[in-house]
Amino acid sequence: MPAVTIRKLSVKTHQGLKKRAKRNGHSTEAEMRLILDEAASPETVRRPKAQVGLGTQLQAIARKYGVTFPEIPRDKTPARYATFK
């Protein structure tokens, strides 16, 4: 089985890993293996996080406070180059 050495790991990160391992009932090494296995699994690699646009986020905030927006049909006319004559 391959072995990996991680150099220059910050003390803060190492302590965080130790706390996480203790909370999950694992050794620090086992916890690191689980984290790496999860990060490298095909499901994780193939499925990128869904990105939410700024407009969608702003609408969600507005709706939370009861603001509604009128439905405006989208103009599907192809864009034309600007001409400056």
HTML snippet that shows the backbone in 3Dmol.js (N, CA, C, O; Angstrom):
<script src="https://3Dmol.org/build/3Dmol-min.js"></script>
<div id="view" style="width:600px;height:400px;position:relative"></div>
<script>
const pdb = `
ATOM      1  N   MET A   1       0.843  -1.170   0.000  1.00  0.00           N
ATOM      2  CA  MET A   1       0.000   0.000   0.000  1.00  0.00           C
ATOM      3  C   MET A   1       0.892   1.238   0.000  1.00  0.00           C
ATOM      4  O   MET A   1       1.876   1.284   0.738  1.00  0.00           O
ATOM      5  N   PRO A   2       0.566   2.246  -0.817  1.00  0.00           N
ATOM      6  CA  PRO A   2       1.393   3.453  -0.865  1.00  0.00           C
ATOM      7  C   PRO A   2       1.317   4.243   0.438  1.00  0.00           C
ATOM      8  O   PRO A   2       0.317   4.194   1.154  1.00  0.00           O
ATOM      9  N   ALA A   3       2.372   4.955   0.725  1.00  0.00           N
ATOM     10  CA  ALA A   3       2.416   5.828   1.894  1.00  0.00           C
ATOM     11  C   ALA A   3       2.712   7.243   1.429  1.00  0.00           C
ATOM     12  O   ALA A   3       3.440   7.442   0.456  1.00  0.00           O
ATOM     13  N   VAL A   4       2.150   8.225   2.119  1.00  0.00           N
ATOM     14  CA  VAL A   4       2.331   9.623   1.750  1.00  0.00           C
ATOM     15  C   VAL A   4       2.812  10.388   2.968  1.00  0.00           C
ATOM     16  O   VAL A   4       2.319  10.173   4.076  1.00  0.00           O
ATOM     17  N   THR A   5       3.762  11.272   2.771  1.00  0.00           N
ATOM     18  CA  THR A   5       4.233  12.157   3.826  1.00  0.00           C
ATOM     19  C   THR A   5       3.802  13.565   3.462  1.00  0.00           C
ATOM     20  O   THR A   5       4.032  14.024   2.344  1.00  0.00           O
ATOM     21  N   ILE A   6       3.176  14.250   4.410  1.00  0.00           N
ATOM     22  CA  ILE A   6       2.762  15.635   4.176  1.00  0.00           C
ATOM     23  C   ILE A   6       3.660  16.534   5.011  1.00  0.00           C
ATOM     24  O   ILE A   6       3.644  16.491   6.241  1.00  0.00           O
ATOM     25  N   ARG A   7       4.424  17.331   4.330  1.00  0.00           N
ATOM     26  CA  ARG A   7       5.352  18.236   5.011  1.00  0.00           C
ATOM     27  C   ARG A   7       4.720  19.618   5.157  1.00  0.00           C
ATOM     28  O   ARG A   7       3.800  19.973   4.421  1.00  0.00           O
ATOM     29  N   LYS A   8       5.217  20.375   6.098  1.00  0.00           N
ATOM     30  CA  LYS A   8       4.830  21.768   6.342  1.00  0.00           C
ATOM     31  C   LYS A   8       3.338  21.921   6.620  1.00  0.00           C
ATOM     32  O   LYS A   8       2.727  22.904   6.199  1.00  0.00           O
ATOM     33  N   LEU A   9       2.752  20.963   7.320  1.00  0.00           N
ATOM     34  CA  LEU A   9       1.366  21.046   7.750  1.00  0.00           C
ATOM     35  C   LEU A   9       1.328  21.987   8.950  1.00  0.00           C
ATOM     36  O   LEU A   9       2.099  21.828   9.897  1.00  0.00           O
ATOM     37  N   SER A  10       0.428  22.967   8.907  1.00  0.00           N
ATOM     38  CA  SER A  10       0.401  23.932  10.006  1.00  0.00           C
ATOM     39  C   SER A  10      -0.065  23.258  11.296  1.00  0.00           C
ATOM     40  O   SER A  10      -0.789  22.262  11.267  1.00  0.00           O
ATOM     41  N   VAL A  11       0.358  23.811  12.408  1.00  0.00           N
ATOM     42  CA  VAL A  11      -0.025  23.281  13.718  1.00  0.00           C
ATOM     43  C   VAL A  11      -1.541  23.369  13.870  1.00  0.00           C
ATOM     44  O   VAL A  11      -2.166  22.458  14.412  1.00  0.00           O
ATOM     45  N   LYS A  12      -2.130  24.462  13.395  1.00  0.00           N
ATOM     46  CA  LYS A  12      -3.572  24.660  13.482  1.00  0.00           C
ATOM     47  C   LYS A  12      -4.322  23.552  12.720  1.00  0.00           C
ATOM     48  O   LYS A  12      -5.314  23.015  13.212  1.00  0.00           O
ATOM     49  N   THR A  13      -3.842  23.223  11.531  1.00  0.00           N
ATOM     50  CA  THR A  13      -4.470  22.174  10.733  1.00  0.00           C
ATOM     51  C   THR A  13      -4.326  20.823  11.416  1.00  0.00           C
ATOM     52  O   THR A  13      -5.282  20.049  11.470  1.00  0.00           O
ATOM     53  N   HIS A  14      -3.147  20.535  11.935  1.00  0.00           N
ATOM     54  CA  HIS A  14      -2.903  19.256  12.599  1.00  0.00           C
ATOM     55  C   HIS A  14      -3.796  19.114  13.835  1.00  0.00           C
ATOM     56  O   HIS A  14      -4.370  18.051  14.072  1.00  0.00           O
ATOM     57  N   GLN A  15      -3.908  20.176  14.610  1.00  0.00           N
ATOM     58  CA  GLN A  15      -4.771  20.134  15.794  1.00  0.00           C
ATOM     59  C   GLN A  15      -6.233  19.936  15.400  1.00  0.00           C
ATOM     60  O   GLN A  15      -6.972  19.198  16.051  1.00  0.00           O
ATOM     61  N   GLY A  16      -6.639  20.613  14.316  1.00  0.00           N
ATOM     62  CA  GLY A  16      -8.007  20.452  13.837  1.00  0.00           C
ATOM     63  C   GLY A  16      -8.293  19.023  13.399  1.00  0.00           C
ATOM     64  O   GLY A  16      -9.373  18.494  13.661  1.00  0.00           O
ATOM     65  N   LEU A  17      -7.322  18.395  12.729  1.00  0.00           N
ATOM     66  CA  LEU A  17      -7.479  17.004  12.309  1.00  0.00           C
ATOM     67  C   LEU A  17      -7.568  16.075  13.516  1.00  0.00           C
ATOM     68  O   LEU A  17      -8.355  15.128  13.529  1.00  0.00           O
ATOM     69  N   LYS A  18      -6.753  16.357  14.526  1.00  0.00           N
ATOM     70  CA  LYS A  18      -6.781  15.529  15.738  1.00  0.00           C
ATOM     71  C   LYS A  18      -8.133  15.646  16.443  1.00  0.00           C
ATOM     72  O   LYS A  18      -8.683  14.646  16.905  1.00  0.00           O
ATOM     73  N   LYS A  19      -8.668  16.865  16.525  1.00  0.00           N
ATOM     74  CA  LYS A  19      -9.966  17.068  17.170  1.00  0.00           C
ATOM     75  C   LYS A  19     -11.078  16.376  16.382  1.00  0.00           C
ATOM     76  O   LYS A  19     -11.962  15.740  16.957  1.00  0.00           O
ATOM     77  N   ARG A  20     -11.016  16.512  15.062  1.00  0.00           N
ATOM     78  CA  ARG A  20     -12.026  15.871  14.206  1.00  0.00           C
ATOM     79  C   ARG A  20     -11.976  14.355  14.359  1.00  0.00           C
ATOM     80  O   ARG A  20     -13.015  13.699  14.442  1.00  0.00           O
ATOM     81  N   ALA A  21     -10.767  13.802  14.396  1.00  0.00           N
ATOM     82  CA  ALA A  21     -10.605  12.353  14.548  1.00  0.00           C
ATOM     83  C   ALA A  21     -11.163  11.886  15.883  1.00  0.00           C
ATOM     84  O   ALA A  21     -11.848  10.865  15.953  1.00  0.00           O
ATOM     85  N   LYS A  22     -10.871  12.626  16.931  1.00  0.00           N
ATOM     86  CA  LYS A  22     -11.357  12.245  18.258  1.00  0.00           C
ATOM     87  C   LYS A  22     -12.883  12.292  18.307  1.00  0.00           C
ATOM     88  O   LYS A  22     -13.526  11.410  18.875  1.00  0.00           O
ATOM     89  N   ARG A  23     -13.458  13.347  17.695  1.00  0.00           N
ATOM     90  CA  ARG A  23     -14.906  13.497  17.666  1.00  0.00           C
ATOM     91  C   ARG A  23     -15.573  12.337  16.906  1.00  0.00           C
ATOM     92  O   ARG A  23     -16.672  11.908  17.258  1.00  0.00           O
ATOM     93  N   ASN A  24     -14.897  11.834  15.861  1.00  0.00           N
ATOM     94  CA  ASN A  24     -15.441  10.741  15.054  1.00  0.00           C
ATOM     95  C   ASN A  24     -15.000   9.364  15.536  1.00  0.00           C
ATOM     96  O   ASN A  24     -15.375   8.349  14.948  1.00  0.00           O
ATOM     97  N   GLY A  25     -14.212   9.323  16.594  1.00  0.00           N
ATOM     98  CA  GLY A  25     -13.776   8.044  17.151  1.00  0.00           C
ATOM     99  C   GLY A  25     -12.731   7.331  16.318  1.00  0.00           C
ATOM    100  O   GLY A  25     -12.669   6.102  16.322  1.00  0.00           O
ATOM    101  N   HIS A  26     -11.901   8.091  15.598  1.00  0.00           N
ATOM    102  CA  HIS A  26     -10.840   7.516  14.776  1.00  0.00           C
ATOM    103  C   HIS A  26      -9.480   8.005  15.241  1.00  0.00           C
ATOM    104  O   HIS A  26      -9.367   8.963  16.006  1.00  0.00           O
ATOM    105  N   SER A  27      -8.456   7.324  14.760  1.00  0.00           N
ATOM    106  CA  SER A  27      -7.108   7.870  14.952  1.00  0.00           C
ATOM    107  C   SER A  27      -6.939   9.012  13.951  1.00  0.00           C
ATOM    108  O   SER A  27      -7.682   9.106  12.974  1.00  0.00           O
ATOM    109  N   THR A  28      -5.966   9.867  14.200  1.00  0.00           N
ATOM    110  CA  THR A  28      -5.713  10.972  13.278  1.00  0.00           C
ATOM    111  C   THR A  28      -5.382  10.438  11.895  1.00  0.00           C
ATOM    112  O   THR A  28      -5.861  10.974  10.896  1.00  0.00           O
ATOM    113  N   GLU A  29      -4.581   9.401  11.824  1.00  0.00           N
ATOM    114  CA  GLU A  29      -4.205   8.808  10.538  1.00  0.00           C
ATOM    115  C   GLU A  29      -5.424   8.257   9.801  1.00  0.00           C
ATOM    116  O   GLU A  29      -5.563   8.457   8.594  1.00  0.00           O
ATOM    117  N   ALA A  30      -6.303   7.567  10.518  1.00  0.00           N
ATOM    118  CA  ALA A  30      -7.515   7.021   9.899  1.00  0.00           C
ATOM    119  C   ALA A  30      -8.420   8.140   9.399  1.00  0.00           C
ATOM    120  O   ALA A  30      -9.024   8.022   8.333  1.00  0.00           O
ATOM    121  N   GLU A  31      -8.515   9.208  10.153  1.00  0.00           N
ATOM    122  CA  GLU A  31      -9.337  10.349   9.742  1.00  0.00           C
ATOM    123  C   GLU A  31      -8.787  10.975   8.470  1.00  0.00           C
ATOM    124  O   GLU A  31      -9.549  11.333   7.572  1.00  0.00           O
ATOM    125  N   MET A  32      -7.466  11.109   8.389  1.00  0.00           N
ATOM    126  CA  MET A  32      -6.848  11.661   7.179  1.00  0.00           C
ATOM    127  C   MET A  32      -7.130  10.762   5.975  1.00  0.00           C
ATOM    128  O   MET A  32      -7.401  11.255   4.880  1.00  0.00           O
ATOM    129  N   ARG A  33      -7.067   9.438   6.180  1.00  0.00           N
ATOM    130  CA  ARG A  33      -7.369   8.508   5.082  1.00  0.00           C
ATOM    131  C   ARG A  33      -8.806   8.688   4.604  1.00  0.00           C
ATOM    132  O   ARG A  33      -9.069   8.713   3.401  1.00  0.00           O
ATOM    133  N   LEU A  34      -9.735   8.814   5.554  1.00  0.00           N
ATOM    134  CA  LEU A  34     -11.139   9.012   5.182  1.00  0.00           C
ATOM    135  C   LEU A  34     -11.331  10.304   4.383  1.00  0.00           C
ATOM    136  O   LEU A  34     -12.050  10.320   3.385  1.00  0.00           O
ATOM    137  N   ILE A  35     -10.696  11.364   4.820  1.00  0.00           N
ATOM    138  CA  ILE A  35     -10.801  12.652   4.126  1.00  0.00           C
ATOM    139  C   ILE A  35     -10.253  12.534   2.714  1.00  0.00           C
ATOM    140  O   ILE A  35     -10.882  12.998   1.762  1.00  0.00           O
ATOM    141  N   LEU A  36      -9.087  11.916   2.569  1.00  0.00           N
ATOM    142  CA  LEU A  36      -8.485  11.765   1.241  1.00  0.00           C
ATOM    143  C   LEU A  36      -9.301  10.836   0.354  1.00  0.00           C
ATOM    144  O   LEU A  36      -9.469  11.103  -0.836  1.00  0.00           O
ATOM    145  N   ASP A  37      -9.813   9.740   0.927  1.00  0.00           N
ATOM    146  CA  ASP A  37     -10.651   8.819   0.147  1.00  0.00           C
ATOM    147  C   ASP A  37     -11.895   9.539  -0.374  1.00  0.00           C
ATOM    148  O   ASP A  37     -12.277   9.375  -1.533  1.00  0.00           O
ATOM    149  N   GLU A  38     -12.518  10.329   0.484  1.00  0.00           N
ATOM    150  CA  GLU A  38     -13.720  11.061   0.077  1.00  0.00           C
ATOM    151  C   GLU A  38     -13.396  12.084  -1.011  1.00  0.00           C
ATOM    152  O   GLU A  38     -14.140  12.227  -1.980  1.00  0.00           O
ATOM    153  N   ALA A  39     -12.297  12.782  -0.844  1.00  0.00           N
ATOM    154  CA  ALA A  39     -11.924  13.814  -1.818  1.00  0.00           C
ATOM    155  C   ALA A  39     -11.575  13.212  -3.179  1.00  0.00           C
ATOM    156  O   ALA A  39     -11.794  13.845  -4.211  1.00  0.00           O
ATOM    157  N   ALA A  40     -11.039  12.007  -3.184  1.00  0.00           N
ATOM    158  CA  ALA A  40     -10.601  11.395  -4.438  1.00  0.00           C
ATOM    159  C   ALA A  40     -11.621  10.430  -5.031  1.00  0.00           C
ATOM    160  O   ALA A  40     -11.361   9.830  -6.074  1.00  0.00           O
ATOM    161  N   SER A  41     -12.777  10.269  -4.388  1.00  0.00           N
ATOM    162  CA  SER A  41     -13.766   9.322  -4.909  1.00  0.00           C
ATOM    163  C   SER A  41     -14.309   9.822  -6.238  1.00  0.00           C
ATOM    164  O   SER A  41     -14.432  11.030  -6.439  1.00  0.00           O
ATOM    165  N   PRO A  42     -14.636   8.911  -7.149  1.00  0.00           N
ATOM    166  CA  PRO A  42     -15.155   9.311  -8.455  1.00  0.00           C
ATOM    167  C   PRO A  42     -16.413  10.171  -8.370  1.00  0.00           C
ATOM    168  O   PRO A  42     -16.601  11.069  -9.192  1.00  0.00           O
ATOM    169  N   GLU A  43     -17.270   9.914  -7.397  1.00  0.00           N
ATOM    170  CA  GLU A  43     -18.488  10.715  -7.259  1.00  0.00           C
ATOM    171  C   GLU A  43     -18.146  12.168  -6.973  1.00  0.00           C
ATOM    172  O   GLU A  43     -18.760  13.077  -7.533  1.00  0.00           O
ATOM    173  N   THR A  44     -17.172  12.389  -6.105  1.00  0.00           N
ATOM    174  CA  THR A  44     -16.775  13.746  -5.760  1.00  0.00           C
ATOM    175  C   THR A  44     -16.104  14.423  -6.942  1.00  0.00           C
ATOM    176  O   THR A  44     -16.346  15.601  -7.206  1.00  0.00           O
ATOM    177  N   VAL A  45     -15.269  13.692  -7.650  1.00  0.00           N
ATOM    178  CA  VAL A  45     -14.530  14.273  -8.769  1.00  0.00           C
ATOM    179  C   VAL A  45     -15.478  14.613  -9.912  1.00  0.00           C
ATOM    180  O   VAL A  45     -15.324  15.663 -10.535  1.00  0.00           O
ATOM    181  N   ARG A  46     -16.447  13.759 -10.203  1.00  0.00           N
ATOM    182  CA  ARG A  46     -17.349  13.965 -11.332  1.00  0.00           C
ATOM    183  C   ARG A  46     -18.428  14.996 -11.068  1.00  0.00           C
ATOM    184  O   ARG A  46     -18.938  15.597 -12.014  1.00  0.00           O
ATOM    185  N   ARG A  47     -18.787  15.216  -9.840  1.00  0.00           N
ATOM    186  CA  ARG A  47     -19.912  16.070  -9.521  1.00  0.00           C
ATOM    187  C   ARG A  47     -19.427  17.389  -8.927  1.00  0.00           C
ATOM    188  O   ARG A  47     -19.233  17.480  -7.715  1.00  0.00           O
ATOM    189  N   PRO A  48     -19.227  18.413  -9.758  1.00  0.00           N
ATOM    190  CA  PRO A  48     -18.802  19.700  -9.215  1.00  0.00           C
ATOM    191  C   PRO A  48     -19.938  20.342  -8.420  1.00  0.00           C
ATOM    192  O   PRO A  48     -21.111  20.037  -8.635  1.00  0.00           O
ATOM    193  N   LYS A  49     -19.581  21.213  -7.522  1.00  0.00           N
ATOM    194  CA  LYS A  49     -20.589  21.899  -6.726  1.00  0.00           C
ATOM    195  C   LYS A  49     -21.433  22.793  -7.634  1.00  0.00           C
ATOM    196  O   LYS A  49     -20.922  23.436  -8.551  1.00  0.00           O
ATOM    197  N   ALA A  50     -22.704  22.815  -7.362  1.00  0.00           N
ATOM    198  CA  ALA A  50     -23.601  23.669  -8.133  1.00  0.00           C
ATOM    199  C   ALA A  50     -23.298  25.118  -7.794  1.00  0.00           C
ATOM    200  O   ALA A  50     -23.191  25.490  -6.626  1.00  0.00           O
ATOM    201  N   GLN A  51     -23.164  25.919  -8.822  1.00  0.00           N
ATOM    202  CA  GLN A  51     -22.887  27.329  -8.607  1.00  0.00           C
ATOM    203  C   GLN A  51     -24.185  28.110  -8.717  1.00  0.00           C
ATOM    204  O   GLN A  51     -24.980  27.886  -9.630  1.00  0.00           O
ATOM    205  N   VAL A  52     -24.390  29.008  -7.802  1.00  0.00           N
ATOM    206  CA  VAL A  52     -25.575  29.842  -7.800  1.00  0.00           C
ATOM    207  C   VAL A  52     -25.137  31.248  -8.139  1.00  0.00           C
ATOM    208  O   VAL A  52     -24.227  31.795  -7.515  1.00  0.00           O
ATOM    209  N   GLY A  53     -25.794  31.836  -9.139  1.00  0.00           N
ATOM    210  CA  GLY A  53     -25.433  33.171  -9.578  1.00  0.00           C
ATOM    211  C   GLY A  53     -25.824  34.246  -8.581  1.00  0.00           C
ATOM    212  O   GLY A  53     -26.634  34.014  -7.683  1.00  0.00           O
ATOM    213  N   LEU A  54     -25.247  35.410  -8.747  1.00  0.00           N
ATOM    214  CA  LEU A  54     -25.504  36.526  -7.852  1.00  0.00           C
ATOM    215  C   LEU A  54     -26.975  36.929  -7.887  1.00  0.00           C
ATOM    216  O   LEU A  54     -27.566  37.214  -6.845  1.00  0.00           O
ATOM    217  N   GLY A  55     -27.567  36.955  -9.078  1.00  0.00           N
ATOM    218  CA  GLY A  55     -28.975  37.329  -9.199  1.00  0.00           C
ATOM    219  C   GLY A  55     -29.878  36.384  -8.427  1.00  0.00           C
ATOM    220  O   GLY A  55     -30.820  36.816  -7.762  1.00  0.00           O
ATOM    221  N   THR A  56     -29.585  35.081  -8.518  1.00  0.00           N
ATOM    222  CA  THR A  56     -30.369  34.077  -7.806  1.00  0.00           C
ATOM    223  C   THR A  56     -30.240  34.271  -6.298  1.00  0.00           C
ATOM    224  O   THR A  56     -31.220  34.150  -5.563  1.00  0.00           O
ATOM    225  N   GLN A  57     -29.037  34.570  -5.851  1.00  0.00           N
ATOM    226  CA  GLN A  57     -28.818  34.801  -4.421  1.00  0.00           C
ATOM    227  C   GLN A  57     -29.573  36.046  -3.943  1.00  0.00           C
ATOM    228  O   GLN A  57     -30.181  36.038  -2.872  1.00  0.00           O
ATOM    229  N   LEU A  58     -29.530  37.110  -4.743  1.00  0.00           N
ATOM    230  CA  LEU A  58     -30.231  38.338  -4.360  1.00  0.00           C
ATOM    231  C   LEU A  58     -31.741  38.125  -4.334  1.00  0.00           C
ATOM    232  O   LEU A  58     -32.422  38.644  -3.450  1.00  0.00           O
ATOM    233  N   GLN A  59     -32.275  37.366  -5.296  1.00  0.00           N
ATOM    234  CA  GLN A  59     -33.699  37.076  -5.295  1.00  0.00           C
ATOM    235  C   GLN A  59     -34.099  36.279  -4.060  1.00  0.00           C
ATOM    236  O   GLN A  59     -35.148  36.534  -3.469  1.00  0.00           O
ATOM    237  N   ALA A  60     -33.279  35.326  -3.672  1.00  0.00           N
ATOM    238  CA  ALA A  60     -33.575  34.520  -2.488  1.00  0.00           C
ATOM    239  C   ALA A  60     -33.636  35.391  -1.237  1.00  0.00           C
ATOM    240  O   ALA A  60     -34.507  35.211  -0.385  1.00  0.00           O
ATOM    241  N   ILE A  61     -32.706  36.332  -1.138  1.00  0.00           N
ATOM    242  CA  ILE A  61     -32.691  37.243   0.019  1.00  0.00           C
ATOM    243  C   ILE A  61     -33.936  38.120  -0.003  1.00  0.00           C
ATOM    244  O   ILE A  61     -34.583  38.307   1.028  1.00  0.00           O
ATOM    245  N   ALA A  62     -34.278  38.662  -1.178  1.00  0.00           N
ATOM    246  CA  ALA A  62     -35.447  39.540  -1.289  1.00  0.00           C
ATOM    247  C   ALA A  62     -36.730  38.781  -0.955  1.00  0.00           C
ATOM    248  O   ALA A  62     -37.591  39.299  -0.245  1.00  0.00           O
ATOM    249  N   ARG A  63     -36.859  37.559  -1.465  1.00  0.00           N
ATOM    250  CA  ARG A  63     -38.066  36.766  -1.188  1.00  0.00           C
ATOM    251  C   ARG A  63     -38.194  36.433   0.293  1.00  0.00           C
ATOM    252  O   ARG A  63     -39.299  36.319   0.823  1.00  0.00           O
ATOM    253  N   LYS A  64     -37.045  36.278   0.957  1.00  0.00           N
ATOM    254  CA  LYS A  64     -37.051  36.001   2.396  1.00  0.00           C
ATOM    255  C   LYS A  64     -37.758  37.134   3.149  1.00  0.00           C
ATOM    256  O   LYS A  64     -38.391  36.906   4.180  1.00  0.00           O
ATOM    257  N   TYR A  65     -37.641  38.354   2.620  1.00  0.00           N
ATOM    258  CA  TYR A  65     -38.247  39.519   3.261  1.00  0.00           C
ATOM    259  C   TYR A  65     -39.556  39.946   2.584  1.00  0.00           C
ATOM    260  O   TYR A  65     -40.052  41.048   2.818  1.00  0.00           O
ATOM    261  N   GLY A  66     -40.112  39.056   1.739  1.00  0.00           N
ATOM    262  CA  GLY A  66     -41.418  39.314   1.150  1.00  0.00           C
ATOM    263  C   GLY A  66     -41.427  40.174  -0.099  1.00  0.00           C
ATOM    264  O   GLY A  66     -42.503  40.566  -0.551  1.00  0.00           O
ATOM    265  N   VAL A  67     -40.285  40.480  -0.668  1.00  0.00           N
ATOM    266  CA  VAL A  67     -40.230  41.278  -1.891  1.00  0.00           C
ATOM    267  C   VAL A  67     -40.523  40.365  -3.073  1.00  0.00           C
ATOM    268  O   VAL A  67     -39.967  39.272  -3.175  1.00  0.00           O
ATOM    269  N   THR A  68     -41.405  40.823  -3.971  1.00  0.00           N
ATOM    270  CA  THR A  68     -41.706  40.044  -5.165  1.00  0.00           C
ATOM    271  C   THR A  68     -41.218  40.785  -6.398  1.00  0.00           C
ATOM    272  O   THR A  68     -41.080  42.008  -6.386  1.00  0.00           O
ATOM    273  N   PHE A  69     -40.964  40.051  -7.440  1.00  0.00           N
ATOM    274  CA  PHE A  69     -40.471  40.620  -8.686  1.00  0.00           C
ATOM    275  C   PHE A  69     -41.452  40.309  -9.807  1.00  0.00           C
ATOM    276  O   PHE A  69     -41.990  39.204  -9.862  1.00  0.00           O
ATOM    277  N   PRO A  70     -41.694  41.264 -10.700  1.00  0.00           N
ATOM    278  CA  PRO A  70     -42.591  40.981 -11.824  1.00  0.00           C
ATOM    279  C   PRO A  70     -41.909  40.007 -12.795  1.00  0.00           C
ATOM    280  O   PRO A  70     -40.690  40.022 -12.968  1.00  0.00           O
ATOM    281  N   GLU A  71     -42.729  39.170 -13.416  1.00  0.00           N
ATOM    282  CA  GLU A  71     -42.195  38.253 -14.417  1.00  0.00           C
ATOM    283  C   GLU A  71     -42.037  39.017 -15.724  1.00  0.00           C
ATOM    284  O   GLU A  71     -43.021  39.486 -16.296  1.00  0.00           O
ATOM    285  N   ILE A  72     -40.832  39.139 -16.184  1.00  0.00           N
ATOM    286  CA  ILE A  72     -40.546  39.845 -17.427  1.00  0.00           C
ATOM    287  C   ILE A  72     -40.083  38.809 -18.441  1.00  0.00           C
ATOM    288  O   ILE A  72     -39.100  38.105 -18.205  1.00  0.00           O
ATOM    289  N   PRO A  73     -40.788  38.709 -19.576  1.00  0.00           N
ATOM    290  CA  PRO A  73     -40.363  37.719 -20.571  1.00  0.00           C
ATOM    291  C   PRO A  73     -38.992  38.073 -21.135  1.00  0.00           C
ATOM    292  O   PRO A  73     -38.674  39.240 -21.362  1.00  0.00           O
ATOM    293  N   ARG A  74     -38.209  37.061 -21.349  1.00  0.00           N
ATOM    294  CA  ARG A  74     -36.849  37.271 -21.847  1.00  0.00           C
ATOM    295  C   ARG A  74     -36.879  37.563 -23.344  1.00  0.00           C
ATOM    296  O   ARG A  74     -37.563  36.879 -24.104  1.00  0.00           O
ATOM    297  N   ASP A  75     -36.139  38.575 -23.757  1.00  0.00           N
ATOM    298  CA  ASP A  75     -36.033  38.925 -25.174  1.00  0.00           C
ATOM    299  C   ASP A  75     -35.029  37.983 -25.819  1.00  0.00           C
ATOM    300  O   ASP A  75     -33.846  37.994 -25.479  1.00  0.00           O
ATOM    301  N   LYS A  76     -35.502  37.177 -26.742  1.00  0.00           N
ATOM    302  CA  LYS A  76     -34.628  36.192 -27.377  1.00  0.00           C
ATOM    303  C   LYS A  76     -34.122  36.657 -28.738  1.00  0.00           C
ATOM    304  O   LYS A  76     -33.607  35.854 -29.517  1.00  0.00           O
ATOM    305  N   THR A  77     -34.265  37.950 -29.029  1.00  0.00           N
ATOM    306  CA  THR A  77     -33.761  38.497 -30.282  1.00  0.00           C
ATOM    307  C   THR A  77     -32.237  38.429 -30.268  1.00  0.00           C
ATOM    308  O   THR A  77     -31.613  38.831 -29.286  1.00  0.00           O
ATOM    309  N   PRO A  78     -31.628  37.926 -31.344  1.00  0.00           N
ATOM    310  CA  PRO A  78     -30.164  37.857 -31.376  1.00  0.00           C
ATOM    311  C   PRO A  78     -29.535  39.246 -31.263  1.00  0.00           C
ATOM    312  O   PRO A  78     -30.048  40.219 -31.816  1.00  0.00           O
ATOM    313  N   ALA A  79     -28.448  39.321 -30.560  1.00  0.00           N
ATOM    314  CA  ALA A  79     -27.741  40.586 -30.391  1.00  0.00           C
ATOM    315  C   ALA A  79     -27.098  40.990 -31.716  1.00  0.00           C
ATOM    316  O   ALA A  79     -26.716  40.136 -32.517  1.00  0.00           O
ATOM    317  N   ARG A  80     -26.982  42.315 -31.941  1.00  0.00           N
ATOM    318  CA  ARG A  80     -26.320  42.810 -33.142  1.00  0.00           C
ATOM    319  C   ARG A  80     -25.109  43.631 -32.721  1.00  0.00           C
ATOM    320  O   ARG A  80     -25.083  44.227 -31.644  1.00  0.00           O
ATOM    321  N   TYR A  81     -24.113  43.650 -33.590  1.00  0.00           N
ATOM    322  CA  TYR A  81     -22.931  44.442 -33.324  1.00  0.00           C
ATOM    323  C   TYR A  81     -23.298  45.927 -33.364  1.00  0.00           C
ATOM    324  O   TYR A  81     -24.126  46.348 -34.171  1.00  0.00           O
ATOM    325  N   ALA A  82     -22.680  46.707 -32.493  1.00  0.00           N
ATOM    326  CA  ALA A  82     -22.892  48.145 -32.496  1.00  0.00           C
ATOM    327  C   ALA A  82     -22.167  48.758 -33.691  1.00  0.00           C
ATOM    328  O   ALA A  82     -21.061  48.344 -34.040  1.00  0.00           O
ATOM    329  N   THR A  83     -22.790  49.732 -34.301  1.00  0.00           N
ATOM    330  CA  THR A  83     -22.139  50.440 -35.411  1.00  0.00           C
ATOM    331  C   THR A  83     -21.996  51.901 -35.024  1.00  0.00           C
ATOM    332  O   THR A  83     -22.924  52.509 -34.489  1.00  0.00           O
ATOM    333  N   PHE A  84     -20.849  52.445 -35.294  1.00  0.00           N
ATOM    334  CA  PHE A  84     -20.552  53.819 -34.957  1.00  0.00           C
ATOM    335  C   PHE A  84     -20.194  54.564 -36.247  1.00  0.00           C
ATOM    336  O   PHE A  84     -19.033  54.582 -36.655  1.00  0.00           O
ATOM    337  N   LYS A  85     -21.204  55.183 -36.891  1.00  0.00           N
ATOM    338  CA  LYS A  85     -20.943  55.869 -38.156  1.00  0.00           C
ATOM    339  C   LYS A  85     -21.086  57.353 -37.970  1.00  0.00           C
ATOM    340  O   LYS A  85     -20.906  58.115 -38.920  1.00  0.00           O
TER     341      LYS A  85
END
`;
const viewer = $3Dmol.createViewer("view");
viewer.addModel(pdb, "pdb");
viewer.setStyle({}, {cartoon: {color: "spectrum"}});
viewer.zoomTo();
viewer.render();
</script>
